[in-house]
Amino acid sequence: MARCQQICAIPSKRITHKTIEYLEDEEMRNILNSVQQNSSQGARDYALLLFLYNTGARVQEVVDLKIDDVRLETPSQVKLTGKGRKERVCPIWPETVEALQNYLNHRKPSTSEISYVFLNANGQRITRFGIRYIVRQYAVKAAQACPSLKSKKVSPHTVRHTTAMHLLQSGNDITTVKDWMGHADVNTTHAYVEIDMKMKRRALDACQPPHTAKKRPRWLNPDILEWLDELSNKAGIMCSPPGRDFAKMA
């Protein structure tokens, strides 16, 4: 019993929780616009960035994504395999479908057995490092047109945070966002609500301060103001120097 009390008395480790960093609409738009899509590499990079933003997928989920997991026909959707081999299905935008189709037309796997969607320059499955490099490369490029990006360290996980934030800001239910992101616990999703200043501002606007009758301060009463003016004039006369002829005193 005494040993248990000693164990319980051990203070818990204090963990510093870093603020979740995400991108604003304009910042994400500038990153996507920085891609030149008129090459096979550009087609892949644009499809990759738009897919990350659309689905909020983890980087490993994108690495493991296979062609059979993607449905480009209506209703367009993708099957993602997350932590613990848990599967979830996310809808994809028509713009994402178009970008993926454009990329798949240029996609050149090194062997016919490779069924992964996103490949590197050698026709092999892209790596986590490769995806990070692509995201950071275009974030740096977009910072020329969007200076606010210069102060942010943009990674694939930053794009994932951005998806979650924009889903919440669009008015989606927190449970829907939880399932979309593949969070095991709704508290993980709730962390985005806590840092969203736009949502806090809307909540504050919806809760206005009580309307109180604005009473004029007593000292602004016209009678009091007139009395103060009269008193000021008298004080000015009393404090002014006596009228002397300085020429005569010389």
C-alpha positions in Angstrom: 0.0 0.0 0.0 2.8 2.4 0.9 4.6 1.6 -2.3 1.5 2.4 -4.3 1.2 5.8 -2.6 4.8 6.5 -3.4 4.2 5.7 -7.1 1.0 7.8 -7.2 2.9 10.7 -5.6 5.4 10.8 -8.5 4.6 14.0 -10.5 3.6 13.4 -14.1 5.9 14.6 -16.8 5.0 18.0 -18.2 4.7 17.9 -22.0 4.9 21.1 -24.1 2.1 21.0 -26.7 3.1 22.9 -29.8 0.6 25.0 -31.6 -0.8 23.2 -34.7 0.4 25.1 -37.8 -1.8 25.2 -40.9 -2.1 27.2 -44.1 -4.6 29.9 -44.9 -6.7 29.6 -48.1 -4.5 32.1 -50.0 -1.3 30.3 -48.9 -2.6 26.9 -50.1 -3.8 28.4 -53.3 -0.4 29.9 -54.0 1.4 26.6 -53.5 -0.9 24.8 -56.0 -0.6 27.7 -58.4 3.2 27.5 -58.3 3.2 24.1 -60.1 3.9 24.1 -63.8 1.6 21.3 -65.1 2.9 21.2 -68.7 5.4 18.4 -67.9 5.1 14.8 -66.6 6.8 15.8 -63.3 4.6 18.9 -63.0 1.5 16.8 -63.6 2.5 14.4 -60.8 3.4 17.2 -58.4 0.1 19.0 -58.9 -1.9 15.8 -58.6 0.0 14.9 -55.4 -0.4 18.3 -53.8 -4.1 18.5 -54.6 -4.6 15.0 -53.4 -3.0 15.7 -50.1 -5.1 18.8 -49.6 -8.3 17.1 -50.8 -8.0 14.0 -48.6 -5.9 15.2 -45.7 -4.0 11.9 -46.0 -1.0 11.0 -44.0 2.2 10.8 -46.0 2.5 7.0 -45.5 -1.1 6.6 -46.8 -0.1 8.4 -50.0 3.1 6.3 -50.3 1.0 3.1 -50.0 -1.8 4.3 -52.3 -2.5 1.9 -55.3 -4.4 2.5 -58.5 -7.1 0.0 -57.4 -7.7 2.2 -54.3 -8.8 5.2 -56.5 -12.2 5.4 -58.1 -12.3 8.2 -60.8 -15.8 7.4 -62.0 -18.8 9.1 -60.3 -19.0 9.0 -57.3 -15.3 9.7 -57.2 -13.6 8.5 -54.1 -10.4 7.0 -52.7 -9.7 4.3 -50.1 -7.0 5.1 -47.6 -5.3 2.6 -45.3 -4.2 4.4 -42.1 -2.7 3.4 -38.8 -3.5 -0.1 -37.6 -4.5 -1.0 -41.1 -7.8 0.8 -40.6 -9.4 1.8 -43.9 -11.5 4.8 -44.7 -13.1 6.2 -47.8 -12.8 9.9 -48.8 -14.7 11.6 -51.6 -12.5 13.5 -54.1 -13.2 16.7 -56.0 -13.7 16.8 -59.8 -10.5 18.9 -59.9 -8.6 16.2 -58.1 -10.0 13.6 -60.5 -8.9 15.7 -63.5 -5.4 16.1 -62.0 -5.1 12.4 -61.3 -6.2 11.5 -64.8 -3.8 13.9 -66.3 -1.0 12.5 -64.2 -1.9 8.8 -64.9 -1.7 9.6 -68.6 2.0 10.6 -68.1 2.8 8.0 -65.4 5.6 5.6 -66.5 6.3 2.8 -64.0 9.7 1.1 -64.3 7.9 -2.3 -64.5 4.4 -3.4 -65.2 4.1 -4.9 -61.7 4.3 -1.5 -60.0 0.7 -0.6 -59.1 1.4 2.3 -56.8 -0.1 5.6 -57.9 2.6 8.1 -57.1 6.1 7.3 -58.5 9.4 9.0 -58.4 11.6 10.0 -61.4 12.8 6.4 -61.7 9.4 4.9 -62.0 9.5 3.4 -58.5 7.2 4.0 -55.6 7.7 7.5 -54.2 9.1 7.7 -50.7 8.1 9.7 -47.6 11.2 11.8 -48.1 10.3 12.4 -51.7 6.9 13.7 -50.8 8.3 16.0 -48.2 10.8 17.4 -50.6 8.1 18.1 -53.2 5.9 19.9 -50.7 8.7 22.0 -49.3 10.0 22.8 -52.8 6.7 24.4 -53.9 6.2 26.1 -50.6 9.5 27.9 -51.0 8.6 28.8 -54.6 5.1 30.0 -53.6 6.6 32.2 -50.9 7.8 34.6 -53.6 4.2 35.5 -54.3 2.9 34.9 -50.8 5.4 36.3 -48.2 3.5 34.8 -45.2 4.8 31.4 -46.2 8.3 32.4 -45.4 7.6 32.2 -41.7 6.1 28.7 -41.9 7.7 25.3 -42.1 5.5 23.6 -44.6 5.4 19.8 -44.7 2.9 17.1 -45.8 1.6 17.1 -42.3 1.0 20.8 -42.5 -1.2 20.2 -45.5 -3.1 17.5 -43.4 -3.6 20.1 -40.6 -4.8 22.5 -43.3 -7.4 20.1 -44.6 -8.8 19.5 -41.1 -9.0 23.2 -40.3 -10.7 24.1 -43.6 -13.2 21.3 -43.1 -14.1 22.7 -39.7 -14.2 26.3 -40.9 -16.6 25.2 -43.7 -19.1 24.3 -41.0 -18.7 20.5 -41.0 -19.5 18.5 -37.9 -16.5 17.6 -35.8 -17.5 13.9 -36.0 -17.5 14.1 -39.8 -14.1 15.7 -39.7 -12.8 13.0 -37.3 -13.9 10.2 -39.7 -12.5 12.1 -42.7 -9.1 12.5 -41.1 -9.0 9.0 -39.7 -8.6 10.1 -36.1 -9.1 7.3 -33.5 -10.2 9.8 -30.9 -12.5 12.9 -31.3 -10.2 14.8 -28.9 -7.5 14.8 -31.5 -9.9 16.5 -33.9 -11.1 18.9 -31.1 -7.5 20.3 -30.9 -8.2 22.1 -34.3 -11.3 23.8 -32.8 -9.2 25.2 -30.0 -6.8 27.0 -32.2 -9.2 28.2 -34.9 -9.4 32.0 -34.3 -12.0 32.4 -37.1 -14.4 30.1 -35.3 -13.6 31.8 -32.0 -14.5 35.1 -33.6 -17.8 33.8 -34.9 -18.6 32.4 -31.5 -17.8 35.8 -29.9 -20.0 37.6 -32.5 -22.8 35.3 -31.8 -22.6 36.1 -28.1 -22.9 39.9 -27.9 -22.4 41.8 -24.6 -25.6 42.8 -22.8 -27.2 46.0 -24.0 -27.1 48.6 -21.2 -28.5 52.1 -21.3 -25.6 54.5 -21.9 -25.9 57.1 -19.2 -24.1 60.4 -19.6 -21.5 60.9 -17.0 -22.6 63.4 -14.3 -19.7 65.7 -15.0 -20.9 66.2 -18.6 -24.1 67.9 -17.3 -24.5 71.3 -19.0 -24.9 73.1 -15.7 -21.7 71.6 -14.3 -19.8 72.5 -17.5 -21.0 76.1 -17.3 -19.9 76.3 -13.7 -16.5 74.9 -14.5 -16.0 77.4 -17.3 -16.9 80.3 -15.0 -14.5 79.0 -12.4 -11.7 78.6 -14.9 -12.2 82.2 -16.1 -12.0 83.5 -12.5 -8.9 81.5 -11.8 -7.3 82.9 -15.0 -7.8 86.5 -13.8 -6.5 85.8 -10.3 -3.4 84.1 -11.6 -2.5 86.7 -14.3 0.5 89.0 -13.4 -0.4 92.6 -12.3 -0.5 95.2 -15.1 2.8 97.0 -14.7 4.5 99.4 -16.9 7.9 97.9 -17.4 9.2 101.0 -19.2 8.6 103.1 -16.0 10.4 100.5 -13.9 13.5 100.6 -16.0 
